[in-house]
Amino acid sequence: MKDKKQRKGKVIRTFSVEIVSSGSDPVLDANPSNPYTMLSDEARLKDFVEIFGLLWAESCREASQKKL
């Protein structure tokens, strides 16, 4: 494993999320291990907003600690 000081350049992480109705894809609708199939579209959206808000806040906190 490389020491953090040996790493060069920035690590850029990007991803996209698409929230769709579970009925729009049979694989999504028929997956019993997917807890989001039981939620309404509004509840799924609210859950994702909360999760990604926490993720963003944590990444900002880590970035600010690195600058100190």
SVG drawing of the C-alpha trace seen along z (x, -y; Angstrom):
<svg xmlns="http://www.w3.org/2000/svg" viewBox="-46 -25 52 36">
<polyline fill="none" stroke="black" stroke-width="0.4" points="0.0,0.0 1.3,-3.4 1.9,-6.1 -0.6,-9.0 2.4,-11.3 3.5,-9.3 0.1,-9.7 0.2,-12.3 -2.7,-14.2 -6.3,-14.5 -8.7,-11.6 -11.9,-12.6 -15.0,-10.5 -18.0,-11.0 -21.2,-9.1 -24.8,-9.6 -28.0,-8.4 -31.3,-7.9 -34.4,-7.4 -37.2,-5.6 -40.4,-3.9 -39.8,-0.2 -42.4,0.7 -40.3,-0.8 -38.0,2.2 -39.1,5.8 -35.7,6.5 -36.2,3.7 -39.8,4.6 -39.2,8.3 -36.1,8.0 -37.2,9.0 -33.9,7.9 -34.4,4.3 -35.9,2.4 -36.9,-0.5 -39.5,1.4 -41.8,1.0 -41.4,-2.8 -43.3,-5.4 -41.5,-7.5 -41.6,-10.4 -40.2,-8.3 -37.4,-6.9 -36.4,-10.4 -36.4,-11.8 -34.2,-8.8 -31.7,-9.4 -31.5,-13.1 -30.8,-12.4 -28.1,-9.8 -26.3,-11.9 -26.6,-15.0 -24.7,-13.1 -22.2,-11.8 -21.6,-15.3 -21.3,-16.7 -18.8,-14.0 -16.7,-14.6 -16.6,-18.3 -15.6,-17.6 -12.8,-15.3 -11.6,-17.9 -11.5,-20.7 -9.5,-18.5 -6.9,-17.8 -6.3,-21.5 -5.4,-22.1"/>
</svg>
